[in-house]
Amino acid sequence: MSSSVPRLVVAAPSSGSGKTTVATGLMAALTGRGLAVSPHKVGPDYIDPGYHALATGRVGRNLDAYLCGPELIGPLFLHGARGCDIAVVEGVMGLYDGAAGEGELASTAHVAKLLRAPVVLVVDASSQSRSVAALVHGFASWDPEVRVGGVILNKVASDRHEELLREALDSAGVPVLGVLRRVAQVDTPSRHLGLVPVAERRASAVEAVAAMAAQVSDGCDLEALAGLARSAGALSCAAWDAAEALAPAAEPLMDTAPPPPLPFPSSRGSAPSTPDRPERPRPQTPDGLVVAVAGGEAFTFSYAEHAELLTAAGAAVVAFDPLRDERLPDGTRGLVIGGGFPEVYATELSANEPLRKAVAELALGGSPVAAECAGLLYLGRELDGQPMCGVLDASARMSERLTLGYRDAVAVSDSVLADAGTRMRGHEFHRTVVEPEAGAAPAWGVRGPRRRVEGFVQQGVHASYLHTHWASEPGVARRFVERCRTS
């Protein structure tokens, strides 16, 4: 099977060049012209896809060659791009920046090559003129397999500045497809982990995306960009499908051989009510099995494929908001609490005592609970002194230190997600510290800046700082739903 969905990758020489503004604005501008636009983001970032979804009306999806493996980039892309006229892929960091110590792996350039997609390079031209030609020439010639099909000049100061930049680039052999001036209203607020998610500022985010779309429409050649997207090569792979991924013949699930010795040390861990929410419609499954997934402003980090895999495994996935809902969805047999910013909402989460008690009762009763990062903090005794669910004998606090990076991990303990010895790749991104770092039965042994064990496995709970992408190991979802069914 081959597919030739028109597509292009928006990249930059470095972070802060304006690729999020250009990518999101381009998505919105093309959508405004009546095209069905498929939005994608290179890497593990959860926040940018929220802006992409706002721009296109479609789910923003990640393409991460480290978490999922290079072989899944094409299939996952085609899955997200089903029925679309064009796809825009926002890169990560600088064009050639990948996983530390892994060469090009998971870089924007790597993903562009896997997708056979042309690259548009967004250059911050605010402090240069003729030098821009050397910069663009270097990026365009560094890897002959990466096709830089055009440049968008960002933060251009004046007509004269633009003239100098265009004159210099005439000799670089890369066409200028857009010129953008600095516009204050396009700026989006940031805090300790990057942009503020859409869910926390929806009205102003809508205005910001509209401003991005207007800026790109005014300053870029949309026809030329669409033409460049149409020049992408065909992909000779099939679209990823959650049900097919779960088929026994399609996946080597958990290692059945005895796990290898682990190169990690052992670790032993020692409100006012809110008004009732309206009844939620309850999705129907053959046995009425509901997996509740945390959402709302405090829990905005999730990969769309997780819910799709849970659904394909036979669960009805129902979202709930820990800030507002005082009880779990009817029929909840399992709970997934992903990442987000609970530290920003610690007071409000603590004040919702009925829900904290409901979560604790479910977890302590042995029902399956999968918690990542923010979910780990929510399940602990307290967060920055505010009482949380008390499922785990651990406390969390904000820290000045940013923990960030890809991790190789091996499951230390049997859990509702995996057998001990199962290897997965994950990503850490937080400014909090949990004490103790691991429980009596740790979740993962982790290779990173230091080798360690971390996380908690107790009864049906699997709680850890690591974000994982279940498309890389679909059996995680099947195992979780099966445990929900039998717990």
N, C-alpha and C positions, 0 to 999 in steps of 0.2 A: 504494500500500500504506500502511496506517496501523497503528500499534501503540499500545496503551495499557498498557504494563507499569507497574504502580504504582511510584512512585518519589518520593523526596524528597532534598533537598540539605541537608546539615548545614554551616552556615556560622557565622561569628563576627564581631564587630566588629574583632578584631585577632588576630594570632598569640598563642598562649599562653593563650587563653580556655578551652581544653579540648575543642575540636572533635574531635581525634583520639580522646580518651577516649570521648566521647559517640558518635561515628560507629562506632568499633570495637565498643564495648559494645552499641550498638543492633543492629549486624550479628549479633553473637554471640547476643544475647537473642532476636532473631527466628528465627535458625537453631535455637536451642534449643527453640523452639515448633513445630518441624517444617517451617518455611518454607524454600524454596530462595531464598537471598538473593544477589543480584548485587552485588559490591563494586566501587566506583569511586573514583578520586581525581582531583580537578581539578589540573591542572598537571603538571610534569615529575618530581615526587617519586617516588623508587623505594622508599623505606623504608616509608612508611605502608602501601602495598599488601601488603607482607609480613605485617603485622599483620592486615589485612583478610582475606587468604587463610587465616590461622590461625583467624580468627573464623568464617568461612563454609565452609571446605573448597573454595572455588572460587578461580580465579586472580584476583588483584587487578589491575584495569586502569585506565590513566590516560586522562583526557579533557583534552587540551591544545589549545585553540583557536589558540595561537600556532604550536606545532610542526606540527600537522596541518591547520590551517585550520578555520574555523567550520563549513564544509560537511560535515566528517567527524565532528563531535561526535555527531549523532544516529545515523548508521550504526554508528560504533564502540560507542556505548552499547548499541544493540540487539544487536550481535554478542555483547557480553559478557553481556547479559541473556537470551539465548536459554534458554527452558525454565525461567525463574525466576518465582517468585511475587511478588517485590518487589525493588526495587533501592535501595541507600543510596549516595549520592554525598558523599564528604567534600570540603569546599572547601579553598581555599588562602588563607593570609594573612587579611586582612580581606575582608568580603563584596565590596566594590567595588574592591579592589586588583588591578590587572591588570599587563600588560607595561608597563614604564617608557616613558612618552612615547607610549603607544598607546591612551589613553582606557580604555575598558572591556575591550578585547581580552584574552582569556584569564583574566579575573577570574571569581570564583565566580558573581557576578551574571550575567555574560555567558553562562556555561555553563548556569546555571539557566534563563535565557530560551530558549536554544537547545533545551533539553530540555523546555520547558514544565512545569517541575517546581516545586512549592512549596518554600519555604525554611524550615528550622527554625534559629532564631538562638540560638546558645549564648553566654550572657553570663556573664562572670566578675563575680559580684556581691559579691565579698569586701570591697570598700571603698566600698560605696554602699548607699543605701536608696531614697528617693524619686526620686533622679536616674536610676534605671534606666528610669523611664517616658519621660523625655526622650530617653535613648539609644535605646531601642527604637523610639519614635515617629520619630526621625530616620532610622534605618535602614529602617523600613517605608515611609516616605513619600518617600525620596530619589528612587527610580525607580519610577514607577507600573507598569512592566512586570514588576517583581520582586515576587512575592507572598510576603511573610513570613507564613507560616501559623501560627506558634507560636514560643514561647520556651522554652528550657530554662535554668534558672538554676543556675549552677555555683558551687561553693565557698561555699555558704551556711553561715553560722556556727551558727545556732540556730533553734529554732522561732519565736522572736520576730523574728529577722531575716527569716525566710521570710514571716511575717505582714505585715511592713512592705513587703516587695517585692511581694507579691501585691496588697496594698491600692493601691500606687502604679500597678501595671500594669492595674488594673481600668479606668482611664481611657484607656489606650493603645489599646484595641481589639484587642490581640493576645493570644490565650489562652496561659496557662502550661501547658505540656505535660510539664514535669518539673522537679524540684528535687533537686539533688545536693549532698551534703555532701563535704567534702574527705576522701579516703581515701588514706592513705600507700601502701598496697600496689598502688594503681593506677598510681603513678608509674613511668615507664619511664626507664632511664638514657640519657643523651645524651653525645655527645662532639663533636669539632670540626665535623662535618657534620650534626648532628641526632641523632635516636634511634639507638640501637644496633640493627642489623638483627636480624630474627628468627633468621636462620641462625646467628648468633653466640651466642644465648642462648635456645635453643628451650624448654628446660624452664621457665625463669623467665618466658619470654614467654607460654607456655601459662597459667601461673598469673596473670599480669597480665591477659590477655584474659578469663579466667574472672572475675577480680575486676571488670573493667569491665562485663561482662555482668550480674553480680549487682547492681552499683550502678545501672545503667540500669534493670534489671527492677524494682528496689525503688523507685526514685525517679521513674520516668517512666510516663506513661500509654501503654502500647504499643498499645492498641486505638485511641486517638485518633491516634497517630502513623501507624499503618497506614491509618486512615481518611483522613488527610491525604494519604498517598502515593497512595491510590486516586483522589484528586481531580485528579491530573496530567492535562494535556491529551494528546490523541493525537498521535503523531509520524507525519508523512506522508512517510516515507522507508523505504528497505529496509535491512536489516542488512548491514553490511560483510562481505565474504567474500574471503579471501585469494586463492583461485583466480580469482574474478571480477576482483579488482583487478589481477591479472597479465595478464588477457586484453588483447591488443594494442589492441583497439578501446576499451578502458575507460580507458586512461591515456596522456597525452602524456608519454613518458618523458624523454629527454634532448633539450635543444635541438639541432637540427641546423644552425641558422644559426650563423655565426661568433660567438663570444662577444664581448660588448661589452668595451671597454677596462676593465681592472681599476683601481679607485681605491685601489690598495694598493701600498706599496713592494715592490720585489723583495727576496728574502731568500735567502741561500745559507748552508748549514750546513757548515760544514766537519764436600759434606754426607754425612752418613751416609745410607745407603740405608734405605728403609722396606720392610716386608714387601709381597710381591705382593698386589695387590688381586684380588678374584674376577673372573672373566671377565664382561664385560658382554654381554648379548644384543645382537646387531647388527641394527638395523632393515633391512628389505629395500627397495631401490629397484630399478628396472629395470636400472641399470648399477652398483649398489652404491656410489653416491656418498655419502660421509659428510662432513658438516660438523660439526666438533667445537666445542662452545660451552662456555667456561669457566664454572664455577659454584663451589659451596662457600662457605665463610665469607668468603674474600677477594674474591670476584667475585659480588656479589649484585644488581647493577644491570642489569636488562634489561627490555625491553618484550615482552610475550607475543606481540605481532603479528609480531615479527622472526622467531621460530622458525616461526610459522605461514606466513609468506611464504616462508621457505627451504624448508619442506616442500612447499608448493604449487608451488614452482619445480622440484621433483624431487629434493631432497636428503633424506637421512636425518639428522635432527638428533640428535646424541648429546652428552650433558653429560659433562664430566670435571672433576675437582677438582685444580687446580694445587698444592694443599697436600699432597695424598696420593697421587695417581696418578703413577706413574713413567714412564708412556708415554701417548701419545695413543690414542684409540679406534682399533681396527683399521679400515683402509680410509679413514682421514682424508685428504680431498683439499683441505679448506679449514678455516680456523680463525676463530672469532669470539671476541674477548676484550672483554667489556663493562666497565662500571664497577664500583666497589667500594672496598675499603679495603686495597690492597696495602701501604700504609705501616704499617698495624697488624701485618701478617704478613710484613714484609720478611725477617726472619731465617728463618722457616719456608719461604718461597718460595725463598729463596736456597739453603737446605739441600737442596732437591729438585733436585739437579744433573741426574739422568737426564732429568727432564721438561724442564728448561731447555734441555738439549742437543737434545732431540727437537723442541721448538718452533723452535729456531734452525735446525736442519737443514731442517725443513719450509719455513720462511720464506725462508731463503737459497737453497733449491732452486727458488724461484719460485712456490710454491703461494699461493693467495689468502689473505690474513690481514686481517681488519678489526678494528681495536683502537680502543676509545674510553676516554679518560681513564685508568682503572686499567690497561687493556690497553696503553696507550702507555707507562706507567711500567714495566710488566713486560717490555716488549720492549727497553728501553734497556740501557745498560751496567751501571748500578747505581742503586739507590734507597737514599738515606741511607747510602751507603757499602757496602751489601750487593750483591754481584754478582747481576745479573738475566740475561736471555736473551742480551744482546749483539747483538741483531739491528740495533738503531739505534745510531748513534754519538752518543748523548746520555745525559746523567745527570740524575737527578731528586732533589729533596730537599724536605723539609717546609718550609713557610713560615708566618710569622705572618699573612700577608695572605690573606683569603678572596676568591677569584674566583668571582663568582656573577652569573648573568643570562642572558637570552635573547640570541641572536646571529643576525644575518643573515649568511649565508655564501655564497660562490661558489667552486666547485672551481677551483683554480689549475692542477692537473696532471691529465692523464688517469690513471685508476686503475681498480682492480677494482670500484669502487663507482660511478663516474660519469665522464663526459667533462668535460674542462675547460670551464668556462662554465656548468655546471649550478648552479642556485641552490637552496639548501636553508636551512631554519631550524634552529638548534641551541640547546643550552643548556650553559653551563659551570657547574661546581660543584666546586671543589677548593681545597685549601690546600697545594698543591705547586707547584714550579717546575721546568720542564725546560729544560736548557741544552745546545745551542742551542734556541731556541723553534721553529725550522723547519729542515728539511733543504734540500738542493740543489733538490729538487722539493717545494715545500710542498703540503700537503693543501688548505687553505682560505685564502681571503682573507676576513677577518672584519670586520664592522662592529659595534662595541660601544663601550665607553668610549674606545677608541682603535682606529684602523684599522691592521690588521697582517696579516701572513701567519703561519700556524702549521701545525704538523703535518708529517708525513713521508710521501712516496710513493716507494717504491723497490721494484723488481721487482714482486712481487704484494702488497706490504704497503701498507695505508692506515692510518695511525696518527695520532690527533688527540685533543685535549682535548674536542672537541665531542661531546655526546650528540645524536643525531638520532633521529627517529621514522620508520621506513621506510614506515609506512602513508601518509605524505604523498608518498612517491616510491617506489611499489612496484617500479619497474624496478631499483632498487638491489639487491634480493634476486635478481631474475632474472639481472641482469648478473653478480653474484657467483657464482651457481651455474653459469652458463655458463662463466665463467673457471675454476672448479674442474674442470669437465668437460674443458676443452681444455688445461689447464696440465700 
